[in-house]
Amino acid sequence: MTEKVKYSWRYQLREFKSEYRVVALDLRGYGETDAPIHRENYKLDCLITDIKDILDSLGRLV
């Protein structure tokens, strides 16, 4: 996540972390992540899998 994006979310993250576990995602194609060139890599199923994998790695199942 770029510094500009991190900075723009600082108030929301600070507020929510007081009651929730907060995870700021840098999804594929945005910020500092790889940007696949094929459109099929951005289908909803792919993005859902990315998020599920991140949550699984953090020990939280959906």
PDB file as gemmi writes it, atoms N, CA and C in Angstrom:
CRYST1    1.000    1.000    1.000  90.00  90.00  90.00 P 1                      
ATOM      1  N   MET A   1       0.853  -1.159   0.000  1.00  0.00           N  
ATOM      2  CA  MET A   1       0.000   0.000   0.000  1.00  0.00           C  
ATOM      3  C   MET A   1       0.906   1.231   0.000  1.00  0.00           C  
ATOM      4  N   THR A   2       0.625   2.147  -0.878  1.00  0.00           N  
ATOM      5  CA  THR A   2       1.465   3.333  -0.969  1.00  0.00           C  
ATOM      6  C   THR A   2       1.266   4.223   0.253  1.00  0.00           C  
ATOM      7  N   GLU A   3       2.232   5.060   0.497  1.00  0.00           N  
ATOM      8  CA  GLU A   3       2.149   5.957   1.655  1.00  0.00           C  
ATOM      9  C   GLU A   3       0.940   6.879   1.555  1.00  0.00           C  
ATOM     10  N   LYS A   4       0.626   7.338   0.352  1.00  0.00           N  
ATOM     11  CA  LYS A   4      -0.519   8.232   0.167  1.00  0.00           C  
ATOM     12  C   LYS A   4      -1.825   7.524   0.538  1.00  0.00           C  
ATOM     13  N   VAL A   5      -1.958   6.259   0.119  1.00  0.00           N  
ATOM     14  CA  VAL A   5      -3.164   5.496   0.434  1.00  0.00           C  
ATOM     15  C   VAL A   5      -3.229   5.210   1.931  1.00  0.00           C  
ATOM     16  N   LYS A   6      -2.108   4.808   2.514  1.00  0.00           N  
ATOM     17  CA  LYS A   6      -2.077   4.568   3.961  1.00  0.00           C  
ATOM     18  C   LYS A   6      -2.506   5.819   4.718  1.00  0.00           C  
ATOM     19  N   TYR A   7      -1.988   6.937   4.312  1.00  0.00           N  
ATOM     20  CA  TYR A   7      -2.283   8.199   4.975  1.00  0.00           C  
ATOM     21  C   TYR A   7      -3.764   8.545   4.862  1.00  0.00           C  
ATOM     22  N   SER A   8      -4.350   8.289   3.695  1.00  0.00           N  
ATOM     23  CA  SER A   8      -5.752   8.655   3.482  1.00  0.00           C  
ATOM     24  C   SER A   8      -6.720   7.812   4.320  1.00  0.00           C  
ATOM     25  N   TRP A   9      -6.299   6.623   4.751  1.00  0.00           N  
ATOM     26  CA  TRP A   9      -7.159   5.736   5.554  1.00  0.00           C  
ATOM     27  C   TRP A   9      -6.862   5.810   7.046  1.00  0.00           C  
ATOM     28  N   ARG A  10      -5.963   6.661   7.468  1.00  0.00           N  
ATOM     29  CA  ARG A  10      -5.490   6.642   8.853  1.00  0.00           C  
ATOM     30  C   ARG A  10      -6.595   6.843   9.883  1.00  0.00           C  
ATOM     31  N   TYR A  11      -7.530   7.738   9.621  1.00  0.00           N  
ATOM     32  CA  TYR A  11      -8.588   7.993  10.607  1.00  0.00           C  
ATOM     33  C   TYR A  11      -9.565   6.827  10.717  1.00  0.00           C  
ATOM     34  N   GLN A  12      -9.936   6.258   9.564  1.00  0.00           N  
ATOM     35  CA  GLN A  12     -10.863   5.132   9.587  1.00  0.00           C  
ATOM     36  C   GLN A  12     -10.233   3.925  10.278  1.00  0.00           C  
ATOM     37  N   LEU A  13      -8.993   3.628   9.964  1.00  0.00           N  
ATOM     38  CA  LEU A  13      -8.314   2.482  10.568  1.00  0.00           C  
ATOM     39  C   LEU A  13      -8.166   2.674  12.071  1.00  0.00           C  
ATOM     40  N   ARG A  14      -7.801   3.852  12.474  1.00  0.00           N  
ATOM     41  CA  ARG A  14      -7.649   4.142  13.906  1.00  0.00           C  
ATOM     42  C   ARG A  14      -8.980   3.966  14.641  1.00  0.00           C  
ATOM     43  N   GLU A  15     -10.060   4.435  14.052  1.00  0.00           N  
ATOM     44  CA  GLU A  15     -11.373   4.328  14.677  1.00  0.00           C  
ATOM     45  C   GLU A  15     -11.827   2.874  14.780  1.00  0.00           C  
ATOM     46  N   PHE A  16     -11.734   2.137  13.690  1.00  0.00           N  
ATOM     47  CA  PHE A  16     -12.218   0.762  13.687  1.00  0.00           C  
ATOM     48  C   PHE A  16     -11.363  -0.176  14.543  1.00  0.00           C  
ATOM     49  N   LYS A  17     -10.063   0.088  14.642  1.00  0.00           N  
ATOM     50  CA  LYS A  17      -9.208  -0.842  15.389  1.00  0.00           C  
ATOM     51  C   LYS A  17      -9.488  -0.826  16.886  1.00  0.00           C  
ATOM     52  N   SER A  18     -10.224   0.179  17.357  1.00  0.00           N  
ATOM     53  CA  SER A  18     -10.554   0.213  18.778  1.00  0.00           C  
ATOM     54  C   SER A  18     -11.539  -0.903  19.150  1.00  0.00           C  
ATOM     55  N   GLU A  19     -12.318  -1.388  18.172  1.00  0.00           N  
ATOM     56  CA  GLU A  19     -13.296  -2.437  18.453  1.00  0.00           C  
ATOM     57  C   GLU A  19     -13.144  -3.681  17.580  1.00  0.00           C  
ATOM     58  N   TYR A  20     -12.371  -3.580  16.511  1.00  0.00           N  
ATOM     59  CA  TYR A  20     -12.263  -4.680  15.553  1.00  0.00           C  
ATOM     60  C   TYR A  20     -10.804  -4.931  15.195  1.00  0.00           C  
ATOM     61  N   ARG A  21     -10.569  -6.097  14.642  1.00  0.00           N  
ATOM     62  CA  ARG A  21      -9.266  -6.369  14.048  1.00  0.00           C  
ATOM     63  C   ARG A  21      -9.301  -5.764  12.653  1.00  0.00           C  
ATOM     64  N   VAL A  22      -8.370  -4.896  12.358  1.00  0.00           N  
ATOM     65  CA  VAL A  22      -8.359  -4.150  11.099  1.00  0.00           C  
ATOM     66  C   VAL A  22      -7.261  -4.683  10.196  1.00  0.00           C  
ATOM     67  N   VAL A  23      -7.619  -4.938   8.946  1.00  0.00           N  
ATOM     68  CA  VAL A  23      -6.651  -5.371   7.943  1.00  0.00           C  
ATOM     69  C   VAL A  23      -6.833  -4.476   6.731  1.00  0.00           C  
ATOM     70  N   ALA A  24      -5.775  -3.792   6.335  1.00  0.00           N  
ATOM     71  CA  ALA A  24      -5.820  -2.930   5.148  1.00  0.00           C  
ATOM     72  C   ALA A  24      -5.194  -3.706   3.989  1.00  0.00           C  
ATOM     73  N   LEU A  25      -6.004  -4.047   3.029  1.00  0.00           N  
ATOM     74  CA  LEU A  25      -5.551  -4.870   1.913  1.00  0.00           C  
ATOM     75  C   LEU A  25      -5.041  -4.036   0.750  1.00  0.00           C  
ATOM     76  N   ASP A  26      -4.034  -4.538   0.108  1.00  0.00           N  
ATOM     77  CA  ASP A  26      -3.522  -3.979  -1.137  1.00  0.00           C  
ATOM     78  C   ASP A  26      -3.856  -5.021  -2.204  1.00  0.00           C  
ATOM     79  N   LEU A  27      -5.013  -4.894  -2.825  1.00  0.00           N  
ATOM     80  CA  LEU A  27      -5.491  -5.909  -3.768  1.00  0.00           C  
ATOM     81  C   LEU A  27      -4.726  -5.882  -5.076  1.00  0.00           C  
ATOM     82  N   ARG A  28      -4.785  -6.996  -5.768  1.00  0.00           N  
ATOM     83  CA  ARG A  28      -4.043  -7.121  -7.023  1.00  0.00           C  
ATOM     84  C   ARG A  28      -4.354  -5.974  -7.981  1.00  0.00           C  
ATOM     85  N   GLY A  29      -3.275  -5.429  -8.553  1.00  0.00           N  
ATOM     86  CA  GLY A  29      -3.422  -4.343  -9.512  1.00  0.00           C  
ATOM     87  C   GLY A  29      -3.457  -2.962  -8.909  1.00  0.00           C  
ATOM     88  N   TYR A  30      -3.497  -2.868  -7.580  1.00  0.00           N  
ATOM     89  CA  TYR A  30      -3.535  -1.577  -6.909  1.00  0.00           C  
ATOM     90  C   TYR A  30      -2.277  -1.400  -6.080  1.00  0.00           C  
ATOM     91  N   GLY A  31      -1.943  -0.160  -5.793  1.00  0.00           N  
ATOM     92  CA  GLY A  31      -0.814   0.121  -4.910  1.00  0.00           C  
ATOM     93  C   GLY A  31       0.468  -0.523  -5.374  1.00  0.00           C  
ATOM     94  N   GLU A  32       1.081  -1.292  -4.497  1.00  0.00           N  
ATOM     95  CA  GLU A  32       2.390  -1.877  -4.759  1.00  0.00           C  
ATOM     96  C   GLU A  32       2.328  -3.348  -5.156  1.00  0.00           C  
ATOM     97  N   THR A  33       1.124  -3.874  -5.384  1.00  0.00           N  
ATOM     98  CA  THR A  33       1.004  -5.282  -5.768  1.00  0.00           C  
ATOM     99  C   THR A  33       1.263  -5.465  -7.253  1.00  0.00           C  
ATOM    100  N   ASP A  34       1.468  -6.727  -7.625  1.00  0.00           N  
ATOM    101  CA  ASP A  34       1.605  -7.049  -9.044  1.00  0.00           C  
ATOM    102  C   ASP A  34       0.311  -6.710  -9.758  1.00  0.00           C  
ATOM    103  N   ALA A  35       0.441  -6.325 -11.017  1.00  0.00           N  
ATOM    104  CA  ALA A  35      -0.734  -6.004 -11.827  1.00  0.00           C  
ATOM    105  C   ALA A  35      -0.777  -6.966 -13.013  1.00  0.00           C  
ATOM    106  N   PRO A  36      -1.502  -8.081 -12.871  1.00  0.00           N  
ATOM    107  CA  PRO A  36      -1.611  -9.027 -13.983  1.00  0.00           C  
ATOM    108  C   PRO A  36      -2.158  -8.329 -15.236  1.00  0.00           C  
ATOM    109  N   ILE A  37      -1.670  -8.733 -16.396  1.00  0.00           N  
ATOM    110  CA  ILE A  37      -2.078  -8.049 -17.620  1.00  0.00           C  
ATOM    111  C   ILE A  37      -3.370  -8.589 -18.212  1.00  0.00           C  
ATOM    112  N   HIS A  38      -3.747  -9.806 -17.878  1.00  0.00           N  
ATOM    113  CA  HIS A  38      -4.946 -10.403 -18.457  1.00  0.00           C  
ATOM    114  C   HIS A  38      -6.177 -10.064 -17.627  1.00  0.00           C  
ATOM    115  N   ARG A  39      -7.246  -9.673 -18.305  1.00  0.00           N  
ATOM    116  CA  ARG A  39      -8.471  -9.257 -17.629  1.00  0.00           C  
ATOM    117  C   ARG A  39      -9.080 -10.357 -16.765  1.00  0.00           C  
ATOM    118  N   GLU A  40      -8.917 -11.598 -17.162  1.00  0.00           N  
ATOM    119  CA  GLU A  40      -9.524 -12.683 -16.383  1.00  0.00           C  
ATOM    120  C   GLU A  40      -8.928 -12.791 -14.978  1.00  0.00           C  
ATOM    121  N   ASN A  41      -7.744 -12.209 -14.773  1.00  0.00           N  
ATOM    122  CA  ASN A  41      -7.130 -12.213 -13.447  1.00  0.00           C  
ATOM    123  C   ASN A  41      -7.796 -11.242 -12.477  1.00  0.00           C  
ATOM    124  N   TYR A  42      -8.737 -10.448 -12.982  1.00  0.00           N  
ATOM    125  CA  TYR A  42      -9.447  -9.473 -12.141  1.00  0.00           C  
ATOM    126  C   TYR A  42     -10.915  -9.839 -11.940  1.00  0.00           C  
ATOM    127  N   LYS A  43     -11.290 -11.034 -12.345  1.00  0.00           N  
ATOM    128  CA  LYS A  43     -12.673 -11.471 -12.140  1.00  0.00           C  
ATOM    129  C   LYS A  43     -12.954 -11.583 -10.645  1.00  0.00           C  
ATOM    130  N   LEU A  44     -14.212 -11.431 -10.303  1.00  0.00           N  
ATOM    131  CA  LEU A  44     -14.616 -11.439  -8.901  1.00  0.00           C  
ATOM    132  C   LEU A  44     -14.156 -12.697  -8.171  1.00  0.00           C  
ATOM    133  N   ASP A  45     -14.226 -13.841  -8.823  1.00  0.00           N  
ATOM    134  CA  ASP A  45     -13.780 -15.088  -8.183  1.00  0.00           C  
ATOM    135  C   ASP A  45     -12.308 -15.017  -7.774  1.00  0.00           C  
ATOM    136  N   CYS A  46     -11.479 -14.411  -8.613  1.00  0.00           N  
ATOM    137  CA  CYS A  46     -10.053 -14.276  -8.290  1.00  0.00           C  
ATOM    138  C   CYS A  46      -9.848 -13.351  -7.098  1.00  0.00           C  
ATOM    139  N   LEU A  47     -10.565 -12.234  -7.098  1.00  0.00           N  
ATOM    140  CA  LEU A  47     -10.427 -11.280  -6.000  1.00  0.00           C  
ATOM    141  C   LEU A  47     -10.929 -11.864  -4.680  1.00  0.00           C  
ATOM    142  N   ILE A  48     -12.025 -12.605  -4.742  1.00  0.00           N  
ATOM    143  CA  ILE A  48     -12.551 -13.260  -3.536  1.00  0.00           C  
ATOM    144  C   ILE A  48     -11.545 -14.272  -2.998  1.00  0.00           C  
ATOM    145  N   THR A  49     -10.934 -15.027  -3.888  1.00  0.00           N  
ATOM    146  CA  THR A  49      -9.915 -16.005  -3.473  1.00  0.00           C  
ATOM    147  C   THR A  49      -8.733 -15.299  -2.820  1.00  0.00           C  
ATOM    148  N   ASP A  50      -8.306 -14.179  -3.394  1.00  0.00           N  
ATOM    149  CA  ASP A  50      -7.199 -13.418  -2.800  1.00  0.00           C  
ATOM    150  C   ASP A  50      -7.536 -13.022  -1.360  1.00  0.00           C  
ATOM    151  N   ILE A  51      -8.724 -12.474  -1.160  1.00  0.00           N  
ATOM    152  CA  ILE A  51      -9.124 -12.020   0.168  1.00  0.00           C  
ATOM    153  C   ILE A  51      -9.244 -13.194   1.138  1.00  0.00           C  
ATOM    154  N   LYS A  52      -9.843 -14.294   0.681  1.00  0.00           N  
ATOM    155  CA  LYS A  52      -9.970 -15.479   1.531  1.00  0.00           C  
ATOM    156  C   LYS A  52      -8.593 -16.002   1.937  1.00  0.00           C  
ATOM    157  N   ASP A  53      -7.656 -16.042   0.997  1.00  0.00           N  
ATOM    158  CA  ASP A  53      -6.303 -16.517   1.305  1.00  0.00           C  
ATOM    159  C   ASP A  53      -5.615 -15.628   2.342  1.00  0.00           C  
ATOM    160  N   ILE A  54      -5.831 -14.325   2.232  1.00  0.00           N  
ATOM    161  CA  ILE A  54      -5.244 -13.406   3.216  1.00  0.00           C  
ATOM    162  C   ILE A  54      -5.854 -13.655   4.593  1.00  0.00           C  
ATOM    163  N   LEU A  55      -7.165 -13.763   4.638  1.00  0.00           N  
ATOM    164  CA  LEU A  55      -7.838 -14.017   5.924  1.00  0.00           C  
ATOM    165  C   LEU A  55      -7.417 -15.352   6.527  1.00  0.00           C  
ATOM    166  N   ASP A  56      -7.292 -16.370   5.685  1.00  0.00           N  
ATOM    167  CA  ASP A  56      -6.824 -17.687   6.158  1.00  0.00           C  
ATOM    168  C   ASP A  56      -5.416 -17.575   6.742  1.00  0.00           C  
ATOM    169  N   SER A  57      -4.552 -16.818   6.082  1.00  0.00           N  
ATOM    170  CA  SER A  57      -3.173 -16.694   6.573  1.00  0.00           C  
ATOM    171  C   SER A  57      -3.117 -15.929   7.897  1.00  0.00           C  
ATOM    172  N   LEU A  58      -4.123 -15.112   8.149  1.00  0.00           N  
ATOM    173  CA  LEU A  58      -4.188 -14.374   9.420  1.00  0.00           C  
ATOM    174  C   LEU A  58      -4.884 -15.172  10.513  1.00  0.00           C  
ATOM    175  N   GLY A  59      -5.383 -16.357  10.136  1.00  0.00           N  
ATOM    176  CA  GLY A  59      -6.024 -17.207  11.126  1.00  0.00           C  
ATOM    177  C   GLY A  59      -7.505 -16.942  11.278  1.00  0.00           C  
ATOM    178  N   ARG A  60      -8.101 -16.289  10.331  1.00  0.00           N  
ATOM    179  CA  ARG A  60      -9.531 -15.984  10.368  1.00  0.00           C  
ATOM    180  C   ARG A  60     -10.202 -16.577   9.132  1.00  0.00           C  
ATOM    181  N   LEU A  61     -11.119 -17.482   9.348  1.00  0.00           N  
ATOM    182  CA  LEU A  61     -11.864 -18.045   8.223  1.00  0.00           C  
ATOM    183  C   LEU A  61     -13.122 -17.236   8.000  1.00  0.00           C  
ATOM    184  N   VAL A  62     -13.520 -17.139   6.769  1.00  0.00           N  
ATOM    185  CA  VAL A  62     -14.754 -16.415   6.420  1.00  0.00           C  
ATOM    186  C   VAL A  62     -15.918 -17.291   6.716  1.00  0.00           C  
TER     187      VAL A  62                                                      
END                                                                             
